[in-house]
C-alpha cells in the first residue's frame, strides 16, 4: 500500500435543522475529511468524527488535525504498511486520540479495498447485502413537534426511533410517544445526563417497553452502570464508556450493559470495531452502529461495518437527506422502508464529489510521501 500523498480538509456543512442532545446543540457539521492517494492513482477516503468542541469526548477537530499532522502521518511515512489492520499496532505508542487514528485508518481501508477491486464491507468480512436502520431524534421545542417528527419517520419506514432525553424531557415525552405509537421499536439516549441518585426515576423507564436506554450515567463509567443494570428490566446500552476492546471486555464481565453501540471513530477504527464486534458476538451481546451526524463518506463507513453479522439492531445511519441539502458523495445515502442496500462497487461504494467537497472546504493541507 504505497502512498503518494495525504490531504486533510477542514469541511463545514450546514444541517437542515438544529440537532439537540442533553449536552449541546449542533447547527452545522464541521469535520476533517481525509484523502489518501496511493501510487496506483486510487484514493481512499474517511472522516474524522471529532467536533470543534469537546462535548462528546475530549478530542476536537483541532486536536485531531494536530495529532494526525505531527504524529500519525509521520509514523505512516516512516513505517509503510501492507494492510490497514497494521495501523492499530503502528499507532499504539500515541495514547488515546481514537478519532484521529480512525480517520487515517478508515481512509487506508478504503484505499486497500479499492486497490483490490472489492467493496469495503467484503474486505471487512461482512455478509449482509442490506442493513436495517433507525433514526435519532434530538430534543425538540415541544411535545407536539417531537410527535410529528416520530410520525414522519415511522411513515418513512425507519426500523427504530431513538429519542434524546434528559431530566425534565424524559418520562412525559416517552409516555406521549409510546401512547401514540404503541408498537414501534423505541429507545432513549441520555448522553450521560443522570447519576445513580436517579435510580428510582430511571426505573420508571421500564414501563415504556424500550429496546434500550443508552448511556444514562457518566461518559467514562462502567461500575455504576453495572449497579444500575441490576435494578432495571430495560437493557442498558453503553456508548461513550466503550473506548477500546478492553473497555468492552470489562463491561461485559461486570454486567454493565446488555447491548453495545459501536462507533468507528470512538473506538479507534474499523479493525478495533471488528474486534469488539467479535467479542460481543462470543458473549451474546448484540451491537449496533451509532452515528455522529456524519456526511456521506463517514456514513459509507458505517454502512460497511454494519454488514458484520452481530450488528443485529438497527443503527443510526439514516438517509443523508435528513440532515443535508446535498451530501458530498454520489450517490447520497438513501433509505427505503428503513433499509439501506449495501453498495457492490469497490471501496466505500459512494464516490466523493470533489466539486461539492471543495465548495465546503475551509482549509486543506497536502502531506507528500
C-alpha positions in Angstrom: 0.0 0.0 0.0 2.4 2.7 -1.2 1.2 6.2 -0.5 1.8 9.2 -2.8 0.3 11.9 -0.5 -2.4 12.6 2.1 -4.7 15.5 2.1 -6.5 16.8 5.2 -9.5 19.0 4.6 -11.5 21.1 7.1 -15.0 20.8 5.9 -18.2 22.5 7.1 -21.7 21.6 6.1 -24.9 23.2 7.3 -27.5 21.0 8.9 -31.1 21.3 7.7 -32.3 21.8 11.3 -30.5 22.0 14.7 -29.8 18.8 16.5 -30.0 19.0 20.3 -28.9 16.5 22.9 -28.7 16.7 26.7 -25.3 18.3 26.2 -25.3 20.7 23.3 -27.0 21.8 20.1 -25.4 21.5 16.6 -26.4 23.7 13.7 -23.7 22.5 11.3 -21.4 19.6 10.8 -17.7 20.5 10.9 -15.1 17.8 10.4 -11.8 16.7 8.9 -12.1 14.8 5.6 -9.1 12.6 4.9 -7.9 11.6 1.4 -5.0 9.2 0.9 -3.8 8.9 -2.7 -1.9 5.7 -3.5 0.9 5.4 -6.0 -1.6 3.4 -8.1 -3.6 6.6 -8.6 -6.5 5.5 -6.4 -7.8 7.5 -3.4 -9.1 6.2 -0.1 -11.5 8.4 1.9 -12.6 8.8 5.5 -14.0 11.4 8.0 -12.8 12.3 11.5 -16.0 12.5 13.7 -14.4 14.8 16.2 -16.4 18.0 16.6 -15.0 21.5 17.1 -15.9 21.3 20.8 -15.0 18.5 23.3 -18.6 17.8 24.4 -18.8 14.1 23.3 -15.3 13.1 24.1 -12.1 15.0 24.8 -11.0 15.1 21.1 -11.7 18.0 18.9 -11.3 18.9 15.3 -8.1 21.0 16.1 -6.6 18.3 18.3 -7.3 15.7 15.6 -5.5 17.8 13.0 -2.5 18.2 15.3 -2.3 14.5 16.2 -2.6 13.4 12.5 -0.1 16.1 11.2 2.5 15.9 13.9 2.4 12.2 14.9 0.3 9.8 12.9 1.1 10.9 9.4 4.9 10.9 10.2 4.6 7.4 11.6 2.9 6.3 8.3 5.7 8.0 6.4 8.4 6.2 8.4 6.7 2.8 8.6 4.7 1.8 5.4 2.1 -0.9 6.0 0.8 -3.6 3.7 -2.6 -4.0 5.3 -4.8 -1.4 7.2 -5.1 -3.7 10.2 -1.4 -3.0 10.9 -2.2 0.7 11.8 -3.6 -0.4 15.1 -0.1 -1.5 16.3 1.7 1.3 14.5 -0.4 4.0 16.2 -0.3 2.3 19.6 2.5 4.5 21.1 0.3 7.5 20.7 -2.1 7.3 23.6 -5.8 7.8 23.0 -6.9 10.1 20.1 -9.1 7.4 18.7 -11.0 9.6 16.3 -7.7 10.8 14.7 -6.5 7.2 14.4 -9.8 6.0 13.0 -9.8 8.7 10.3 -6.5 7.7 8.8 -7.2 4.0 9.3 -10.5 4.3 7.5 -9.0 6.0 4.5 -6.4 3.3 4.3 -9.2 0.6 4.4 -11.0 2.4 1.6 -7.7 2.6 -0.5 -7.0 -1.1 0.3 -10.4 -2.2 -0.8 -10.4 -0.1 -4.0 -6.9 -1.4 -4.8 -8.2 -5.0 -4.5 -11.3 -4.1 -6.6 -13.7 -5.2 -3.8 -16.3 -3.5 -1.6 -15.0 -2.3 1.8 -17.7 -4.4 3.5 -16.4 -7.6 1.9 -12.8 -6.7 2.9 -14.0 -6.4 6.5 -15.7 -9.8 6.4 -19.3 -8.5 6.1 -22.1 -10.7 4.8 -25.2 -8.7 4.7 -26.4 -7.1 1.5 -28.9 -4.9 3.2 -28.9 -3.3 6.6 -31.8 -2.1 8.8 -31.5 1.5 10.1 -33.3 3.8 12.5 -33.3 7.5 13.3 -32.1 9.6 16.2 -34.4 12.5 17.1 -32.9 15.4 19.1 -34.7 17.3 21.9 -37.4 19.4 20.4 -39.1 22.7 21.4 -42.4 20.9 22.2 -44.0 17.6 22.6 -46.2 18.3 19.6 -43.1 18.9 17.4 -41.5 15.6 18.6 -44.6 13.6 17.9 -44.8 15.0 14.4 -41.1 14.0 13.8 -41.8 10.5 15.1 -44.8 10.1 12.9 -42.9 11.3 9.8 -40.0 8.9 10.4 -42.4 6.0 11.1 -44.2 6.7 7.8 -40.8 6.6 6.1 -40.3 3.1 7.4 -37.4 3.5 9.8 -37.0 0.4 11.9 -36.3 2.1 15.3 -36.8 5.6 16.8 -34.2 6.9 19.2 -35.2 9.8 21.4 -32.7 12.1 23.1 -33.7 12.5 26.8 -32.6 14.5 29.8 -34.1 15.3 33.2 -37.2 17.3 32.5 -37.5 15.8 29.0 -37.9 12.1 29.6 -40.9 10.4 31.3 -43.6 12.6 29.9 -42.1 12.5 26.4 -41.6 8.7 26.5 -45.2 8.3 27.7 -46.6 10.5 24.9 -44.6 8.8 22.2 -45.4 5.3 23.5 -49.1 6.1 23.8 -49.3 7.5 20.3 -47.1 4.7 18.8 -47.6 1.6 21.0 -45.8 -0.9 18.7 -42.7 0.9 17.4 -39.2 0.0 18.4 -38.3 2.8 20.8 -35.2 3.7 22.7 -33.9 6.5 24.9 -30.4 8.1 24.7 -29.4 10.1 27.7 -25.8 11.1 26.8 -24.8 10.8 30.5 -27.5 13.1 31.8 -28.2 11.0 35.0 -26.5 9.7 38.1 -27.0 6.7 40.5 -29.1 9.1 42.6 -31.7 8.9 39.8 -32.2 5.1 40.1 -35.8 5.4 41.1 -36.5 7.8 38.4 -34.8 5.6 35.8 -36.8 2.6 37.0 -39.9 4.3 35.7 -38.5 3.9 32.1 -39.3 0.2 32.4 -43.0 0.8 31.8 -42.4 2.1 28.2 -41.1 -1.2 26.8 -37.9 0.4 25.5 -35.4 -1.5 23.4 -32.7 0.0 25.5 -31.5 3.1 27.5 -28.3 4.3 26.0 -25.5 5.8 28.3 -27.6 7.1 31.2 -24.7 7.6 33.5 -21.2 9.2 33.3 -19.4 9.1 29.9 -16.4 7.2 31.3 -18.3 4.9 33.7 -18.6 1.1 33.8 -19.0 0.4 37.5 -22.2 2.4 38.2 -23.8 1.2 35.0 -23.4 -2.4 36.4 -25.3 -1.3 39.6 -28.0 0.4 37.6 -28.5 -2.5 35.2 -29.2 -4.9 38.1 -32.1 -2.5 39.1 -33.7 -2.2 35.7 -35.6 -4.5 33.4 -34.7 -2.4 30.4 -31.4 -3.3 28.8 -28.7 -0.7 29.1 -26.5 0.2 26.1 -23.1 1.6 26.5 -21.7 4.2 24.1 -19.2 6.7 25.4 -17.9 4.3 28.0 -16.6 1.8 25.4 -13.5 3.4 24.1 -11.4 0.2 23.5 -11.7 -3.6 23.2 -10.7 -3.9 26.8 -13.5 -1.4 27.9 -16.0 -3.7 26.2 -14.4 -6.8 27.8 -14.6 -5.2 31.2 -18.2 -4.0 30.7 -19.3 -7.5 29.7 -17.5 -9.1 32.6 -19.1 -6.7 35.1 -22.6 -6.9 33.6 -22.6 -3.2 32.9 -24.8 -3.5 29.8 -26.7 -5.9 27.6 -26.1 -4.0 24.4 -23.1 -2.1 23.0 -23.1 0.8 20.5 -20.1 0.6 18.2 -18.9 3.9 16.7 -15.9 3.6 14.5 -14.4 6.9 15.4 -14.9 6.5 19.1 -13.2 3.1 19.3 -10.3 3.9 17.0 -11.1 2.4 13.7 -12.7 -0.3 11.6 -10.3 -3.0 12.9 -11.0 -2.3 16.5 -14.7 -2.1 15.7 -14.5 -5.6 14.2 -12.6 -6.9 17.3 -15.3 -5.5 19.6 -18.0 -6.9 17.4 -16.4 -10.4 17.6 -16.1 -10.2 21.3 -19.7 -9.2 21.8 -20.8 -12.0 19.4 -18.9 -14.5 21.5 -20.7 -13.3 24.7 -24.2 -13.0 23.2 -24.2 -9.1 23.4 -25.9 -7.6 20.3 -24.3 -4.5 18.8 -25.4 -1.7 16.6 -23.7 1.2 14.8 -24.1 4.6 16.3 -24.0 7.9 14.3 -22.1 11.2 14.7 -24.0 13.2 12.1 -21.5 12.0 9.5 -21.5 13.2 6.0 -21.6 10.7 3.1 -18.1 9.4 3.5 -18.5 8.7 7.2 -22.0 7.2 6.6 -20.5 4.9 4.0 -18.0 3.5 6.5 -20.9 2.9 8.9 -22.8 1.0 6.3 -19.7 -1.2 5.7 -19.1 -2.2 9.3 -22.8 -2.8 9.9 -22.7 -5.7 7.4 -21.0 -7.8 10.1 -23.4 -10.4 11.3 -23.7 -9.4 15.0 -25.0 -5.9 14.1 -28.5 -7.2 14.8 -30.1 -3.9 15.9 -30.9 -1.0 13.6 -28.2 1.6 13.6 -28.2 5.4 13.2 -27.1 5.6 9.6 -30.3 7.3 8.2 -30.5 9.0 4.9 -28.3 11.9 4.0 -31.3 14.0 3.1 -32.5 14.0 6.8 -29.5 16.3 7.6 -28.1 17.9 4.5 -29.5 19.7 1.5 -26.8 17.9 -0.6 -24.2 15.4 0.5 -20.5 15.1 -0.6 -20.9 11.7 -2.2 -22.5 10.3 -5.3 -24.9 8.8 -4.7 -26.0 10.2 -1.4 -27.0 7.6 1.3 -30.6 6.7 0.7 -33.1 4.6 2.8 -36.1 2.7 1.5 -38.5 1.5 4.2 -35.8 1.6 6.8 -33.3 -0.4 4.8 -30.1 0.6 3.1 -28.9 -1.6 0.1 -25.2 -2.2 0.6 -23.2 -1.0 -2.5 -21.3 -3.5 -4.5 -18.7 -1.2 -6.1 -15.1 -1.1 -4.8 -14.2 0.7 -1.6 -16.8 2.6 0.4 -19.2 2.4 -2.6 -20.2 6.0 -2.6 -17.9 8.2 -4.7 -16.8 11.5 -3.1 -17.9 14.5 -5.2 -14.9 16.7 -5.5 -16.8 19.8 -6.6 -19.1 19.8 -3.6 -16.2 18.9 -1.2 -14.2 21.9 -2.4 -17.2 24.2 -2.1 -17.4 23.2 1.6 -13.7 23.1 2.4 -12.4 26.0 4.5 -8.8 24.8 4.6 -6.7 22.0 3.3 -3.1 20.7 3.5 -1.2 18.2 1.5 1.4 15.9 3.0 3.8 14.3 0.5 5.4 10.9 0.9 
